[in-house]
Amino acid sequence: SGALNYPAEQFQKWTAEANRKGYGVRVHCIGDYAVHMMLDACEQSNQRNDNEQIRNSIEHIEVIDPQDIPRFQKLGVIPSMQPLHLPLDRFDKRYRVGRERSRYEWAMKSILQTGAILAAGTDYPVADYDPIPNIYMAVTRKGIDGIQYGMESLTEKLSVSEILKAYTYGGAYVNHMENCLGTLEEGKYADITAIDKDLLHIDPEEILNADVVMTIVNGTIVYEV
């Protein structure tokens, strides 16, 4: 079942104190026990504080108890997950928690379907910051070597549009920046990446062959092929 770095009561105290002072917390939780404990801490903080504007998030969520899946949306907690971790794990969950519990490893689709806002991003240097392989892995649950991982959890594959939204809007939302980043709208920063392939319509296996041809930061071209 793993172990916590600190007693659960300490996480509860820290979360409530940070939220009371206006800060959201981001805690790394690998196993289902850690995820459950942190959701409990956020729930208790919501009961004690006015957390309407607070955005607590849980990082990684490599395994989750299915009963905890709806709690992210209910509690306003943001799941922040990195698709690259699945192939990096190389079937580790199957041996550590068994095939039945591996059904809910990196359960991105199940959490997203509850209405929660999913944030995708990097965990550098563990998970590389290049989004294109991460997008590929979220859609196929394969490694760049073509090996199929997550055999018990293939229903957790995301569509290209779902993972793109997690990378753009979701990443902005978890940082309270959705009013200036994350979507292409008048008045927002013109932070734009142009790719040489239409990710929404190509074969998922072709995603790895996509290349960035232009990067625009706040309306200024900073990279161009």
ZAMARGU-4260 file (C-alpha; in steps of 0.2 Angstrom, whole numbers, plus 5000, padded with zeros to 4 digits):
<rodrens>
0) 5000/5000/5000 | 5015/5012/5000 | 5019/5025/5013 | 5015/5044/5016 | 5030/5056/5018
5) 5020/5063/5032 | 5005/5058/5042 | 4988/5061/5034 | 4984/5074/5048 | 4999/5084/5043
10) 4993/5085/5025 | 4976/5090/5031 | 4983/5104/5042 | 4994/5111/5028 | 4980/5110/5015
15) 4968/5119/5026 | 4981/5132/5031 | 4987/5136/5013 | 4969/5137/5007 | 4964/5148/5021
20) 4978/5160/5015 | 4972/5159/4997 | 4984/5147/4991 | 4980/5131/4981 | 4991/5115/4985
25) 4999/5103/4973 | 5003/5086/4980 | 5012/5071/4971 | 5001/5056/4974 | 5006/5039/4966
30) 4995/5026/4974 | 4977/5025/4977 | 4979/5027/4996 | 4989/5043/4994 | 4976/5049/4981
35) 4962/5045/4993 | 4971/5053/5008 | 4974/5070/4998 | 4956/5070/4992 | 4950/5069/5010
40) 4962/5083/5015 | 4954/5094/5001 | 4937/5089/5006 | 4940/5094/5024 | 4948/5110/5019
45) 4932/5114/5008 | 4922/5112/5024 | 4932/5123/5034 | 4936/5137/5021 | 4928/5147/5007
50) 4937/5138/4993 | 4927/5144/4979 | 4942/5152/4971 | 4955/5139/4977 | 4962/5126/4964
55) 4970/5112/4973 | 4977/5098/4962 | 4984/5081/4963 | 4999/5076/4953 | 5001/5059/4944
60) 4987/5049/4951 | 4995/5033/4944 | 4982/5022/4952 | 4965/5026/4960 | 4951/5018/4969
65) 4936/5019/4957 | 4926/5026/4971 | 4937/5041/4972 | 4935/5045/4953 | 4920/5057/4955
70) 4927/5066/4969 | 4939/5077/4958 | 4924/5086/4950 | 4914/5086/4966 | 4928/5094/4976
75) 4935/5105/4963 | 4952/5096/4963 | 4961/5096/4947 | 4970/5080/4941 | 4987/5084/4934
80) 4993/5069/4924 | 5008/5065/4913 | 5004/5052/4899 | 5023/5048/4897 | 5023/5040/4915
85) 5013/5025/4908 | 5027/5018/4897 | 5040/5024/4909 | 5032/5012/4922 | 5035/4997/4910
90) 5020/4986/4917 | 5026/4990/4935 | 5008/4992/4941 | 5003/4975/4935 | 5016/4967/4947
95) 5014/4979/4961 | 4995/4980/4963 | 4989/4966/4951 | 4978/4966/4935 | 4962/4970/4943
100) 4968/4986/4951 | 4978/4990/4936 | 4961/4994/4927 | 4962/5011/4935 | 4980/5015/4932
105) 4982/5033/4925 | 4963/5033/4923 | 4962/5050/4913 | 4947/5046/4903 | 4936/5040/4918
110) 4941/5056/4928 | 4938/5067/4913 | 4921/5060/4910 | 4915/5065/4927 | 4917/5083/4922
115) 4933/5086/4930 | 4946/5098/4922 | 4961/5088/4917 | 4978/5096/4916 | 4992/5088/4906
120) 5010/5093/4906 | 5028/5089/4910 | 5037/5081/4925 | 5054/5085/4919 | 5067/5077/4920
125) 5057/5061/4924 | 5044/5064/4910 | 5050/5075/4896 | 5042/5091/4892 | 5040/5088/4873
130) 5021/5087/4871 | 5020/5078/4855 | 5026/5061/4862 | 5014/5064/4877 | 5000/5067/4866
135) 5003/5051/4856 | 5005/5041/4872 | 4988/5048/4879 | 4979/5043/4863 | 4987/5026/4860
140) 4994/5021/4878 | 5009/5015/4868 | 5028/5019/4871 | 5037/5027/4857 | 5045/5010/4854
145) 5027/5004/4849 | 5025/4993/4864 | 5007/4993/4870 | 5006/4997/4889 | 4991/4998/4900
150) 4983/4982/4894 | 4971/4982/4908 | 4966/5000/4905 | 4965/5003/4887 | 4948/5011/4890
155) 4957/5026/4897 | 4964/5031/4880 | 4960/5050/4877 | 4955/5057/4860 | 4967/5070/4852
160) 4955/5084/4856 | 4954/5079/4875 | 4972/5078/4877 | 4975/5094/4867 | 4963/5103/4879
165) 4971/5096/4894 | 4988/5103/4888 | 4981/5120/4883 | 4966/5125/4893 | 4969/5113/4907
170) 4986/5118/4910 | 4981/5137/4910 | 4966/5133/4922 | 4976/5125/4935 | 4987/5140/4936
175) 4973/5153/4936 | 4978/5159/4919 | 4963/5153/4908 | 4959/5172/4906 | 4975/5175/4896
180) 4981/5158/4891 | 4975/5141/4885 | 4963/5145/4870 | 4964/5156/4855 | 4953/5171/4859
185) 4954/5190/4857 | 4962/5198/4871 | 4973/5183/4877 | 4991/5181/4874 | 4995/5175/4857
190) 5005/5160/4862 | 5003/5148/4848 | 5012/5133/4841 | 5010/5128/4823 | 5013/5109/4819
195) 5015/5102/4801 | 5001/5089/4803 | 4983/5090/4808 | 4983/5080/4824 | 4964/5079/4824
200) 4963/5069/4808 | 4979/5059/4805 | 4981/5041/4810 | 4987/5041/4828 | 5002/5032/4824
205) 5008/5047/4813 | 5007/5059/4828 | 5025/5055/4833 | 5030/5061/4815 | 5023/5078/4818
210) 5035/5093/4819 | 5034/5110/4826 | 5036/5123/4812 | 5033/5139/4821 | 5031/5145/4839
215) 5024/5162/4844 | 5025/5169/4861 | 5014/5184/4865 | 5012/5188/4847 | 5031/5187/4842
220) 5038/5173/4832 | 5052/5166/4842 | 5055/5150/4831 | 5051/5146/4813 | 5057/5132/4801
</rodrens>
